[in-house]
Amino acid sequence: MTIVLAPWRSPLARALHRNRALPNARYVQLATVRANGCPANRTVVFRGFGADTNQLKFVTDARSEKAQQIQRSPWAEVCWYFPKTREQFRLTGRLTLVQSNETDIDLAQARQQTWQELSDMARSQFAWPHPGHPRTITHPFDDTVPDKMNPLPDFCLLLLDPERVDHLELRGNPQNRQIYARVDHTWMLTIVNP
């Protein structure tokens, strides 16, 4: 299967490349909605794109508040700022939470491959005590590195499938802003005022 890259992928790839020397260029802000309707925002690590898709990859713990929010409502937005090129990308879409009981073979394989790509330190965090619970001495932080081949049960792959991308270039006068919107599997580009 051949992937048809969305038109926003090229400017995003260029921003990633031009900011690659900055460690924080891999971090994005992910906003979801809590059960009470209030927003929840946190920083996550961009793990690349899903194979043969335009989906952005992240990881999370099945026990986390974030995973519970996604199961209630898959809508989310990522905000990404690249300081060197002074660009902002806001990507809005639906999240797919790929858990240990995934029945789709391709998604299950993507979950396993993403696990294998993680550092030992990142994998070990999924063996830690329940996220967000009070810290106790009865549940110490285990520093044993889990098996690289087999993901721990609480490891989840998180895929964002964008439906709207707002790209703002803050350099220039006037600044440039483009909005990409997916309509019936086709991406439409509108140049708007910043």
C-alpha positions, -999 to +999 in steps of 0.1 A: +000+000+000+014+034-010+008+063+014-005+095+000+011+122+021-012+149+033-001+184+020+007+196+056+033+168+060+059+186+038+059+219+059+058+198+091+087+176+079+107+208+070+101+223+105+111+190+122+143+189+101+152+225+106+146+223+144+162+188+148+191+201+169+167+213+196+157+184+219+124+201+227+113+199+191+100+164+197+077+176+224+041+186+217+012+197+238-018+173+237-052+185+248-081+162+255-114+166+273-121+154+309-154+137+318-166+169+334-160+188+301-129+206+313-098+206+291-067+185+300-034+195+285+000+178+288+033+175+270+040+142+251+068+130+230+063+127+192+073+092+182+071+096+144+043+088+119+023+055+117+034+033+088+015+041+056-006+068+073-006+104+082-012+095+118+011+110+145+024+084+170+026+089+208+026+065+237+008+064+270+000+041+300-034+024+300-038+033+336-033+070+330-060+097+332-052+105+296-061+069+284-094+071+302-102+105+287-095+091+252-118+062+257-146+086+266-139+110+237-114+105+210-112+142+200-079+159+207-056+187+195-019+188+194-001+222+195+035+222+184+059+251+184+092+252+166+114+279+181+142+280+155+118+285+125+091+303+146+063+280+134+032+267+151+012+237+140-021+228+156-034+194+145-070+185+154-084+150+150-093+117+166-071+096+187-069+058+185-057+040+217-040+008+208-040-014+238-027-049+247-060-065+236-060-050+201-075-073+176-065-054+144-033-071+134-017-040+118-024-019+149-011-047+172+021-049+152+025-011+152+021-012+190+048-039+193+072-021+169+068+012+188+076-006+221+108-020+205+118+015+194+116+030+229+146+035+250+152+012+280+143+041+304+110+048+285+100+011+286+108+008+323+083+036+332+055+012+322+065-011+351+062+017+376+033+020+401+000+034+389+003+069+374-014+096+394-018+076+426-002+086+458+034+076+461+041+049+488+070+029+499+051-003+495+051+001+457+087+011+448+098+022+414+113-009+397+145-001+377+144-035+360+143-030+322+113-049+307+118-072+278+124-053+246+104-076+224+071-079+243+053-048+254+040-047+290+002-049+293-002-012+303+018+001+273-005+018+247+003+032+213-016+065+207-024+076+171-037+110+162-054+111+128-056+148+119-087+162+103-076+199+105-041+214+106-035+251+113+000+261+103+012+296+114+046+310+103+055+338+127+083+351+107+076+378+081+053+408+080+026+399+075+029+365+090+016+334+070-011+311+080-026+281+062-054+258+072-056+223+059-089+205+063-098+170+053-131+167+036-142+132+023-106+119+023-094+150+004-072+177+019-083+213+012-059+242+017-071+277+027-047+306+032-061+328+059-051+360+078-028+353+107 
